Amino acid sequence: MNNTSATTGDNHRDLVDIPSVEVISRAAVLLMSAAAERLGLSDADPDTSPHRDLDEARRLITALAGLVTASVEYLGPHAAPIRDGLQSLQRAFREASAFPDDPGQGPGEKFTGPVHTA
């Protein structure tokens, strides 16, 4: 067996031992973190962040919304905080946009419904 096969086998065994809710939660956290970075939220001034890219943020937030919507019944107690994080990102996106989308047209809102700013 070559090293590539051994590595692939090790990864497979590791994933087999992880409950699906944890895999889904990890994926959601990764998408949330990446979206926050693309919104510039990791910098002191998001408006001048060199990482800000609203097109990329839109894609990540939409992917997160699809994942959350499709898997909410399996997330149990993890669902509420993940949903809250998603809504926070959707609001941050709306606030960061020079021309905000109409309610229901923002990133992921085709899955979650309209998100309004507080």
ROLOPA-637242 format. One record per atom (N, C-alpha, C, O): atom name; x, y, z; residue number from 1; residue in three letters. Coordinates in Angstrom, 2 decimals. Each point is the difference from the previous one (the first is absolute). Layout:
<recs>
> CA,X,Y,Z,NUM,ALA
...
</recs>
This chain:
<recs>
> N,0.85,-1.18,0.00,1,MET
> CA,-0.85,1.18,0.00,1,MET
> C,0.89,1.24,0.00,1,MET
> O,0.91,0.09,0.82,1,MET
> N,-1.15,0.86,-1.73,2,ASN
> CA,0.84,1.19,-0.05,2,ASN
> C,-0.49,1.02,1.02,2,ASN
> O,-1.05,-0.17,0.62,2,ASN
> N,1.82,1.24,-0.44,3,ASN
> CA,-0.33,1.00,1.02,3,ASN
> C,-1.33,0.69,-0.27,3,ASN
> O,-0.74,0.32,0.94,3,ASN
> N,0.43,-0.09,-2.20,4,THR
> CA,-1.27,0.65,-0.32,4,THR
> C,-1.17,-0.85,0.46,4,THR
> O,-0.95,0.52,0.59,4,THR
> N,1.01,-1.81,-0.85,5,SER
> CA,-1.08,-0.88,0.42,5,SER
> C,-0.11,-0.07,1.52,5,SER
> O,-1.10,-0.02,0.55,5,SER
> N,2.24,-0.01,0.12,6,ALA
> CA,-0.01,-0.04,1.46,6,ALA
> C,-0.61,1.27,0.56,6,ALA
> O,-0.80,-0.05,0.94,6,ALA
> N,1.16,1.20,-1.51,7,THR
> CA,-0.55,1.27,0.48,7,THR
> C,-1.50,0.06,-0.24,7,THR
> O,-0.75,0.40,0.88,7,THR
> N,0.33,-0.79,-2.06,8,THR
> CA,-1.42,-0.01,-0.31,8,THR
> C,-0.76,-0.92,0.94,8,THR
> O,-1.07,0.34,0.49,8,THR
> N,1.63,-1.51,-0.23,9,GLY
> CA,-0.63,-0.94,0.92,9,GLY
> C,-0.10,0.56,1.40,9,GLY
> O,-1.02,-0.19,0.66,9,GLY
> N,2.06,0.87,-0.19,10,ASP
> CA,-0.01,0.61,1.33,10,ASP
> C,-1.09,1.07,0.09,10,ASP
> O,-0.73,0.06,0.98,10,ASP
> N,0.64,0.77,-2.02,11,ASN
> CA,-1.04,1.04,-0.01,11,ASN
> C,-1.39,-0.62,0.01,11,ASN
> O,-0.90,0.49,0.68,11,ASN
> N,0.74,-1.55,-1.42,12,HIS
> CA,-1.30,-0.67,-0.06,12,HIS
> C,-0.38,-0.55,1.39,12,HIS
> O,-1.14,0.17,0.44,12,HIS
> N,2.07,-0.80,0.21,13,ARG
> CA,-0.28,-0.54,1.33,13,ARG
> C,-0.33,1.13,0.98,13,ARG
> O,-0.89,-0.15,0.83,13,ARG
> N,1.60,1.27,-0.93,14,ASP
> CA,-0.27,1.11,0.88,14,ASP
> C,-1.42,0.53,-0.21,14,ASP
> O,-0.71,0.27,0.97,14,ASP
> N,0.31,-0.10,-2.21,15,LEU
> CA,-1.33,0.52,-0.30,15,LEU
> C,-1.10,-0.96,0.42,15,LEU
> O,-1.08,0.42,0.41,15,LEU
> N,1.34,-1.69,-0.52,16,VAL
> CA,-0.99,-1.00,0.39,16,VAL
> C,-0.33,0.09,1.48,16,VAL
> O,-1.12,-0.31,0.42,16,VAL
> N,2.08,0.73,0.37,17,ASP
> CA,-0.20,0.08,1.45,17,ASP
> C,-0.69,1.28,0.45,17,ASP
> O,-0.35,0.13,1.18,17,ASP
> N,0.16,0.81,-2.07,18,ILE
> CA,-0.58,1.29,0.36,18,ILE
> C,-1.51,-0.02,-0.28,18,ILE
> O,-0.40,-0.32,-1.12,18,ILE
> N,-0.43,0.65,2.12,19,PRO
> CA,-1.45,0.03,-0.23,19,PRO
> C,-0.38,1.05,-1.06,19,PRO
> O,0.66,1.03,-0.11,19,PRO
> N,-1.68,-1.31,-0.65,20,SER
> CA,-0.41,0.89,-1.09,20,SER
> C,-0.29,1.41,0.49,20,SER
> O,0.33,0.97,-0.69,20,SER
> N,-0.93,-0.82,1.86,21,VAL
> CA,-0.31,1.34,0.50,21,VAL
> C,1.29,0.81,0.19,21,VAL
> O,0.00,1.21,-0.20,21,VAL
> N,1.08,-1.88,0.58,22,GLU
> CA,1.27,0.71,0.18,22,GLU
> C,0.60,0.38,-1.35,22,GLU
> O,0.57,1.09,-0.13,22,GLU
> N,-0.68,-1.95,-0.86,23,VAL
> CA,0.50,0.32,-1.33,23,VAL
> C,-0.75,1.20,-0.56,23,VAL
> O,0.60,0.93,-0.53,23,VAL
> N,-1.92,-0.94,0.66,24,ILE
> CA,-0.82,1.11,-0.50,24,ILE
> C,0.34,1.28,0.76,24,ILE
> O,0.14,1.06,-0.60,24,ILE
> N,-0.01,-1.16,1.92,25,SER
> CA,0.33,1.18,0.81,25,SER
> C,1.36,0.57,-0.37,25,SER
> O,0.16,1.21,-0.10,25,SER
> N,0.82,-2.08,-0.11,26,ARG
> CA,1.33,0.46,-0.40,26,ARG
> C,-0.04,0.71,-1.34,26,ARG
> O,0.63,1.04,-0.18,26,ARG
> N,-1.38,-1.60,-0.76,27,ALA
> CA,-0.14,0.63,-1.31,27,ALA
> C,-0.65,1.38,0.14,27,ALA
> O,0.41,0.96,-0.65,27,ALA
> N,-1.44,-0.87,1.49,28,ALA
> CA,-0.68,1.28,0.22,28,ALA
> C,0.94,1.03,0.60,28,ALA
> O,0.02,1.16,-0.42,28,ALA
> N,0.77,-1.57,1.40,29,VAL
> CA,0.95,0.92,0.64,29,VAL
> C,1.05,0.46,-1.01,29,VAL
> O,0.38,1.17,0.00,29,VAL
> N,0.09,-2.07,-0.84,30,LEU
> CA,0.97,0.37,-1.02,30,LEU
> C,-0.60,1.03,-0.97,30,LEU
> O,0.65,0.99,-0.33,30,LEU
> N,-1.88,-1.23,-0.11,31,LEU
> CA,-0.66,0.95,-0.90,31,LEU
> C,-0.23,1.34,0.69,31,LEU
> O,0.18,1.05,-0.62,31,LEU
> N,-0.58,-1.07,1.89,32,MET
> CA,-0.21,1.24,0.76,32,MET
> C,1.29,0.79,0.12,32,MET
> O,0.02,1.21,-0.23,32,MET
> N,1.05,-1.90,0.58,33,SER
> CA,1.29,0.67,0.18,33,SER
> C,0.48,0.61,-1.32,33,SER
> O,0.47,1.14,-0.02,33,SER
> N,-0.58,-1.88,-1.05,34,ALA
> CA,0.43,0.50,-1.30,34,ALA
> C,-0.85,1.20,-0.43,34,ALA
> O,0.54,0.98,-0.53,34,ALA
> N,-1.84,-1.04,0.76,35,ALA
> CA,-0.87,1.12,-0.36,35,ALA
> C,0.33,1.24,0.83,35,ALA
> O,0.04,1.11,-0.53,35,ALA
> N,0.21,-1.29,1.81,36,ALA
> CA,0.37,1.13,0.87,36,ALA
> C,1.29,0.64,-0.50,36,ALA
> O,0.12,1.23,-0.02,36,ALA
> N,0.85,-2.05,-0.37,37,GLU
> CA,1.25,0.54,-0.55,37,GLU
> C,-0.28,0.81,-1.25,37,GLU
> O,0.53,1.10,-0.16,37,GLU
> N,-1.37,-1.64,-0.74,38,ARG
> CA,-0.30,0.69,-1.26,38,ARG
> C,-0.83,1.26,0.22,38,ARG
> O,-0.01,0.89,-0.86,38,ARG
> N,-0.68,-0.80,1.98,39,LEU
> CA,-0.71,1.24,0.35,39,LEU
> C,0.93,1.00,0.67,39,LEU
> O,-0.39,1.15,0.25,39,LEU
> N,1.61,-1.58,0.05,40,GLY
> CA,0.97,0.88,0.64,40,GLY
> C,-0.17,0.09,1.51,40,GLY
> O,0.58,0.87,0.63,40,GLY
> N,-1.38,-1.76,-0.05,41,LEU
> CA,-0.34,0.10,1.42,41,LEU
> C,1.17,-0.35,0.92,41,LEU
> O,-0.08,0.26,1.20,41,LEU
> N,1.14,-0.83,-1.72,42,SER
> CA,1.14,-0.33,0.85,42,SER
> C,0.95,1.18,0.16,42,SER
> O,0.93,-0.05,0.81,42,SER
> N,-1.16,1.11,-1.56,43,ASP
> CA,0.84,1.19,0.08,43,ASP
> C,-0.65,1.08,0.85,43,ASP
> O,-1.22,0.02,0.16,43,ASP
> N,2.04,0.86,0.38,44,ALA
> CA,-0.51,1.08,0.84,44,ALA
> C,-1.00,0.87,-0.75,44,ALA
> O,-1.00,0.45,0.57,44,ALA
> N,1.27,-0.21,-1.85,45,ASP
> CA,-0.91,0.79,-0.83,45,ASP
> C,-0.40,-0.83,-1.21,45,ASP
> O,0.73,-0.04,-1.00,45,ASP
> N,-1.88,-0.63,1.08,46,PRO
> CA,-0.42,-0.86,-1.12,46,PRO
> C,-0.06,0.72,-1.35,46,PRO
> O,0.24,-0.62,-1.04,46,PRO
> N,-0.55,1.92,1.06,47,ASP
> CA,-0.13,0.75,-1.26,47,ASP
> C,1.31,0.11,-0.76,47,ASP
> O,0.00,0.14,-1.22,47,ASP
> N,1.13,-0.20,1.94,48,THR
> CA,1.29,0.12,-0.66,48,THR
> C,0.77,-1.32,-0.01,48,THR
> O,1.19,-0.03,-0.33,48,THR
> N,-1.84,-1.03,0.69,49,SER
> CA,0.66,-1.31,0.06,49,SER
> C,0.49,-0.43,-1.38,49,SER
> O,-0.76,0.05,-0.97,49,SER
> N,2.01,-0.49,0.88,50,PRO
> CA,0.48,-0.53,-1.28,50,PRO
> C,-0.63,-1.35,-0.34,50,PRO
> O,0.14,-0.49,-1.13,50,PRO
> N,-0.83,-0.11,2.09,51,HIS
> CA,-0.63,-1.30,-0.21,51,HIS
> C,-1.45,0.10,-0.46,51,HIS
> O,-0.62,-1.00,-0.36,51,HIS
> N,0.08,2.21,0.39,52,ARG
> CA,-1.42,0.17,-0.33,52,ARG
> C,-0.23,-0.32,-1.47,52,ARG
> O,0.66,0.53,-0.89,52,ARG
> N,-1.62,-1.41,0.66,53,ASP
> CA,-0.40,-0.38,-1.35,53,ASP
> C,-1.46,-0.45,0.10,53,ASP
> O,-0.29,-1.15,0.34,53,ASP
> N,-0.61,2.06,-0.63,54,LEU
> CA,-1.43,-0.28,0.19,54,LEU
> C,-0.54,-1.07,-0.94,54,LEU
> O,-0.94,-0.71,0.36,54,LEU
> N,1.52,0.58,-1.54,55,ASP
> CA,-0.44,-1.07,-0.91,55,ASP
> C,0.31,-1.36,0.62,55,ASP
> O,-0.83,-0.91,-0.02,55,ASP
> N,2.04,0.77,0.55,56,GLU
> CA,0.38,-1.26,0.66,56,GLU
> C,-0.85,-0.22,1.25,56,GLU
> O,-0.44,-1.12,0.26,56,GLU
> N,0.21,2.17,0.51,57,ALA
> CA,-0.81,-0.11,1.22,57,ALA
> C,-1.41,-0.47,-0.35,57,ALA
> O,-0.56,-0.84,0.70,57,ALA
> N,-0.01,1.37,-1.78,58,ARG
> CA,-1.34,-0.41,-0.44,58,ARG
> C,-0.05,-1.50,-0.26,58,ARG
> O,-0.93,-0.68,0.42,58,ARG
> N,1.93,0.17,-1.11,59,ARG
> CA,0.03,-1.43,-0.33,59,ARG
> C,0.09,-0.86,1.27,59,ARG
> O,-0.70,-1.00,0.14,59,ARG
> N,1.57,1.41,0.76,60,LEU
> CA,0.18,-0.75,1.24,60,LEU
> C,-1.24,0.02,0.87,60,LEU
> O,-0.39,-1.03,0.57,60,LEU
> N,-0.25,2.18,-0.46,61,ILE
> CA,-1.21,0.12,0.81,61,ILE
> C,-1.13,-0.81,-0.60,61,ILE
> O,-0.76,-0.65,0.72,61,ILE
> N,0.65,0.68,-2.04,62,THR
> CA,-1.04,-0.80,-0.67,62,THR
> C,0.24,-1.49,0.21,62,THR
> O,-0.94,-0.74,0.26,62,THR
> N,2.19,0.31,-0.36,63,ALA
> CA,0.33,-1.42,0.24,63,ALA
> C,-0.34,-0.37,1.44,63,ALA
> O,-0.54,-1.08,0.25,63,ALA
> N,0.87,1.95,0.69,64,LEU
> CA,-0.32,-0.25,1.41,64,LEU
> C,-1.51,-0.10,0.20,64,LEU
> O,-0.47,-0.89,0.70,64,LEU
> N,-0.27,1.79,-1.31,65,ALA
> CA,-1.47,-0.02,0.14,65,ALA
> C,-0.57,-1.30,-0.55,65,ALA
> O,-0.91,-0.58,0.61,65,ALA
> N,1.43,0.11,-1.73,66,GLY
> CA,-0.47,-1.27,-0.57,66,GLY
> C,0.31,-1.17,0.92,66,GLY
> O,-0.84,-0.87,0.22,66,GLY
> N,2.04,0.86,0.32,67,LEU
> CA,0.40,-1.07,0.92,67,LEU
> C,-0.88,0.01,1.25,67,LEU
> O,-0.50,-1.04,0.41,67,LEU
> N,0.32,2.19,0.17,68,VAL
> CA,-0.79,0.11,1.24,68,VAL
> C,-1.45,-0.40,-0.26,68,VAL
> O,-0.59,-0.75,0.78,68,VAL
> N,0.01,1.25,-1.86,69,THR
> CA,-1.39,-0.31,-0.31,69,THR
> C,-0.19,-1.49,-0.24,69,THR
> O,-0.98,-0.60,0.46,69,THR
> N,1.91,0.00,-1.19,70,ALA
> CA,-0.12,-1.43,-0.33,70,ALA
> C,0.25,-0.91,1.20,70,ALA
> O,-0.50,-1.12,0.03,70,ALA
> N,1.25,1.60,0.95,71,SER
> CA,0.39,-0.89,1.10,71,SER
> C,-0.53,0.42,1.36,71,SER
> O,0.37,-0.61,1.01,71,SER
> N,-1.22,1.61,-0.94,72,VAL
> CA,-0.45,0.52,1.29,72,VAL
> C,-0.64,-1.08,0.88,72,VAL
> O,0.16,0.04,1.22,72,VAL
> N,-0.88,-0.98,-1.81,73,GLU
> CA,-0.66,-1.03,0.80,73,GLU
> C,0.99,-0.94,0.68,73,GLU
> O,-0.34,-0.68,0.97,73,GLU
> N,1.58,0.63,-1.48,74,TYR
> CA,1.01,-0.89,0.58,74,TYR
> C,0.91,0.69,1.01,74,TYR
> O,0.74,-0.66,0.72,74,TYR
> N,-0.80,1.99,-0.66,75,LEU
> CA,0.95,0.75,0.81,75,LEU
> C,-0.35,0.08,1.48,75,LEU
> O,0.85,0.32,0.82,75,LEU
> N,-2.09,-0.60,-0.48,76,GLY
> CA,-0.41,0.03,1.41,76,GLY
> C,0.36,1.32,0.66,76,GLY
> O,-0.34,1.06,-0.52,76,GLY
> N,1.03,-1.11,1.68,77,PRO
> CA,0.32,1.23,0.72,77,PRO
> C,1.01,0.88,-0.73,77,PRO
> O,0.20,1.16,0.38,77,PRO
> N,0.44,-1.68,-1.41,78,HIS
> CA,0.96,0.80,-0.77,78,HIS
> C,-0.71,0.92,-0.99,78,HIS
> O,0.60,0.97,-0.48,78,HIS
> N,-1.85,-1.25,0.17,79,ALA
> CA,-0.71,0.75,-1.03,79,ALA
> C,-0.14,1.48,0.32,79,ALA
> O,0.28,0.84,-0.85,79,ALA
> N,-0.71,-0.51,2.06,80,ALA
> CA,-0.26,1.41,0.35,80,ALA
> C,1.25,0.87,-0.13,80,ALA
> O,-0.07,1.04,-0.65,80,ALA
> N,1.22,-1.42,1.24,81,PRO
> CA,1.16,0.87,-0.14,81,PRO
> C,0.51,0.10,-1.44,81,PRO
> O,0.51,1.05,-0.41,81,PRO
> N,-0.64,-2.11,-0.35,82,ILE
> CA,0.43,0.06,-1.40,82,ILE
> C,-0.94,0.91,-0.79,82,ILE
> O,0.46,0.80,-0.81,82,ILE
> N,-1.74,-0.91,1.06,83,ARG
> CA,-0.96,0.88,-0.67,83,ARG
> C,0.23,1.46,0.38,83,ARG
> O,-0.08,0.89,-0.84,83,ARG
> N,0.37,-0.64,2.13,84,ASP
> CA,0.29,1.37,0.45,84,ASP
> C,1.23,0.55,-0.70,84,ASP
> O,0.03,1.15,-0.43,84,ASP
> N,1.01,-1.99,0.30,85,GLY
> CA,1.21,0.43,-0.69,85,GLY
> C,-0.28,0.32,-1.46,85,GLY
> O,0.52,0.98,-0.53,85,GLY
> N,-1.32,-1.80,-0.11,86,LEU
> CA,-0.38,0.24,-1.40,86,LEU
> C,-0.73,1.33,-0.13,86,LEU
> O,0.32,0.79,-0.88,86,LEU
> N,-1.29,-0.55,1.73,87,GLN
> CA,-0.75,1.26,-0.07,87,GLN
> C,0.89,1.20,0.26,87,GLN
> O,-0.18,1.05,-0.62,87,GLN
> N,1.13,-1.18,1.52,88,SER
> CA,0.95,1.09,0.27,88,SER
> C,0.83,0.31,-1.25,88,SER
> O,0.24,1.16,-0.32,88,SER
> N,0.19,-2.20,-0.37,89,LEU
> CA,0.76,0.20,-1.23,89,LEU
> C,-0.87,0.63,-1.09,89,LEU
> O,0.46,0.87,-0.74,89,LEU
> N,-1.70,-1.31,0.65,90,GLN
> CA,-0.91,0.59,-0.99,90,GLN
> C,-0.22,1.48,0.28,90,GLN
> O,-0.03,0.81,-0.93,90,GLN
> N,-0.14,-0.45,2.19,91,ARG
> CA,-0.16,1.41,0.37,91,ARG
> C,1.27,0.80,-0.28,91,ARG
> O,-0.05,1.11,-0.52,91,ARG
> N,1.19,-1.69,0.87,92,ALA
> CA,1.27,0.68,-0.25,92,ALA
> C,0.22,0.22,-1.49,92,ALA
> O,0.52,1.04,-0.41,92,ALA
> N,-0.92,-2.00,-0.40,93,PHE
> CA,0.10,0.15,-1.45,93,PHE
> C,-0.86,1.17,-0.47,93,PHE
> O,0.45,0.83,-0.79,93,PHE
> N,-1.68,-0.78,1.28,94,ARG
> CA,-0.91,1.07,-0.40,94,ARG
> C,0.57,1.36,0.39,94,ARG
> O,-0.06,0.95,-0.78,94,ARG
> N,0.62,-0.87,1.99,95,GLU
> CA,0.58,1.27,0.47,95,GLU
> C,1.25,0.38,-0.78,95,GLU
> O,0.27,1.19,-0.18,95,GLU
> N,0.48,-2.17,-0.29,96,ALA
> CA,1.24,0.26,-0.74,96,ALA
> C,-0.26,0.38,-1.46,96,ALA
> O,0.87,0.59,-0.65,96,ALA
> N,-2.04,-0.90,0.15,97,SER
> CA,-0.31,0.23,-1.42,97,SER
> C,-0.32,1.46,-0.26,97,SER
> O,-0.78,0.62,0.72,97,SER
> N,1.41,-0.08,-1.76,98,ALA
> CA,-0.29,1.38,-0.39,98,ALA
> C,-1.44,0.12,-0.48,98,ALA
> O,-0.66,1.02,0.23,98,ALA
> N,0.17,-2.05,-0.89,99,PHE
> CA,-1.38,-0.05,-0.48,99,PHE
> C,-0.61,-1.30,0.51,99,PHE
> O,0.03,-1.02,-0.70,99,PHE
> N,-0.57,1.03,1.91,100,PRO
> CA,-0.53,-1.24,0.60,100,PRO
> C,-1.07,-0.66,-0.86,100,PRO
> O,-0.81,0.68,-0.65,100,PRO
> N,0.82,-2.00,0.66,101,ASP
> CA,-1.03,-0.77,-0.70,101,ASP
> C,-1.35,0.25,0.65,101,ASP
> O,-0.08,0.31,1.19,101,ASP
> N,-0.97,-0.46,-1.98,102,ASP
> CA,-1.34,0.06,0.57,102,ASP
> C,-0.18,-1.16,0.96,102,ASP
> O,0.63,-1.04,-0.17,102,ASP
> N,-1.48,1.20,1.21,103,PRO
> CA,-0.27,-1.12,0.91,103,PRO
> C,-0.42,-1.24,-0.80,103,PRO
> O,-0.85,0.08,-0.88,103,PRO
> N,1.46,-1.20,1.22,104,GLY
> CA,-0.28,-1.25,-0.69,104,GLY
> C,0.94,-0.27,-1.17,104,GLY
> O,0.00,-1.10,-0.55,104,GLY
> N,0.82,2.09,0.18,105,GLN
> CA,0.91,-0.14,-1.14,105,GLN
> C,1.47,-0.07,0.43,105,GLN
> O,0.87,-0.19,-0.84,105,GLN
> N,-0.60,0.33,2.12,106,GLY
> CA,1.37,-0.02,0.51,106,GLY
> C,0.56,-1.40,-0.02,106,GLY
> O,-0.69,-0.96,-0.33,106,GLY
> N,1.97,0.84,0.69,107,PRO
> CA,0.63,-1.32,-0.03,107,PRO
> C,-0.68,-1.01,0.91,107,PRO
> O,-0.17,0.24,1.20,107,PRO
> N,-0.21,-1.35,-1.78,108,GLY
> CA,-0.62,-1.09,0.76,108,GLY
> C,-1.46,0.20,0.33,108,GLY
> O,-0.64,-0.91,0.53,108,GLY
> N,0.09,2.06,-0.84,109,GLU
> CA,-1.39,0.27,0.38,109,GLU
> C,-1.01,-0.81,-0.79,109,GLU
> O,-1.15,-0.11,0.42,109,GLU
> N,1.56,-0.47,-1.54,110,LYS
> CA,-0.94,-0.90,-0.71,110,LYS
> C,-0.20,-1.26,0.81,110,LYS
> O,-0.99,-0.71,-0.20,110,LYS
> N,1.92,0.41,1.13,111,PHE
> CA,-0.12,-1.16,0.88,111,PHE
> C,-0.58,0.36,1.36,111,PHE
> O,-0.75,-0.79,0.57,111,PHE
> N,1.08,1.96,-0.06,112,THR
> CA,-0.37,0.37,1.36,112,THR
> C,-1.20,0.93,0.10,112,THR
> O,-0.60,0.13,1.07,112,THR
> N,0.25,0.50,-2.17,113,GLY
> CA,-1.00,1.05,0.04,113,GLY
> C,0.69,1.33,0.27,113,GLY
> O,1.20,0.04,0.29,113,GLY
> N,-1.94,1.05,-0.40,114,PRO
> CA,0.59,1.33,0.17,114,PRO
> C,0.62,0.21,1.38,114,PRO
> O,-0.54,-0.44,1.02,114,PRO
> N,1.67,1.10,-1.01,115,VAL
> CA,0.66,0.37,1.24,115,VAL
> C,0.02,1.52,0.06,115,VAL
> O,0.51,0.65,-0.92,115,VAL
> N,-1.05,-0.10,1.97,116,HIS
> CA,-0.07,1.45,0.15,116,HIS
> C,1.01,0.47,1.02,116,HIS
> O,0.30,-0.72,0.96,116,HIS
> N,0.23,1.91,-1.15,117,THR
> CA,0.92,0.55,1.00,117,THR
> C,-0.81,0.42,1.22,117,THR
> O,-1.17,0.38,-0.11,117,THR
> N,1.82,-0.46,1.25,118,ALA
> CA,-0.69,0.30,1.25,118,ALA
> C,-0.20,1.47,0.21,118,ALA
> O,-0.57,0.41,1.01,118,ALA
</recs>
